């Protein structure tokens, strides 16, 4: 499937990976709708997408709020038609030791990273059934491998993959393809925020993988979205990690345990 001249909805589209995907997709004369909470950031994103060559409408909404999502997405469908491609990119991470993550913090992570995806798909899937389409939900490398310091984050991103596997089965009869995007560490404003609270053990584990640019990730991800592969894992390091986790999980665990032990021995 060539992604051009399509109606594309991107949640979390004002910054980071969401914006990079929007800019990549804007090159093919698509019609984009971006959704995020901050109207000022949305306006800046709209200008950038328009400059890249595609029409862009913006909608301010908190994807954690189902009622607000229902109202906003229904309006977007009235304005633009149902999406041919829906990309859910809302997410955040504040890594820390498990005992420092309070129940309210965990609940907010789950609502941001998982409930936002559930809400948007629940509202838009009925609109998409008539003509089919594609749904891409953003998980993470931390969505298929648990990493020190990411207790709440990994839990939420594992949930996205499980949810997407169910959607893939249930929506297939409506000609709706479901995929999961699992980015590695990517150079975005969100990644810079993560580093402020990241435990030393987490940093040591991360040293084994290269930091990917958002532009390179977007280019590779958009290319993969034109196929039918369920798991989209940009970058060679991410693909290798996924393969190793599936076939030699004990090696992955050994490497991470070694990195953790190195830091803790130093302490």
LINMOJO-V112207 format. One record per run of one state. SS is the DSSP state (2 for helix, 1 for strand, 0 for the rest). FROM is the first residue (numbers start at 1). TO is the last residue. If there is no record, write none. Layout:
BEGIN
[[SS:FROM:TO] [SS:FROM:TO]]
END
This chain:
BEGIN
[[0:1:6] [1:7:11] [0:12:15] [2:16:28] [0:29:30] [1:31:36] [0:37:38] [2:39:52] [0:53:54] [1:55:60] [0:61:65] [2:66:80] [0:81:84] [1:85:88] [0:89:97] [2:98:100] [0:101:102] [2:103:128] [0:129:132] [1:133:138] [0:139:140] [2:141:143] [0:144:150] [2:151:174] [0:175:175] [1:176:181] [0:182:185] [1:186:187] [0:188:188] [2:189:197] [0:198:199] [2:200:206] [0:207:211] [1:212:213] [2:214:224] [0:225:230] [1:231:232] [0:233:235] [2:236:247] [0:248:248] [2:249:266] [0:267:267]]
END
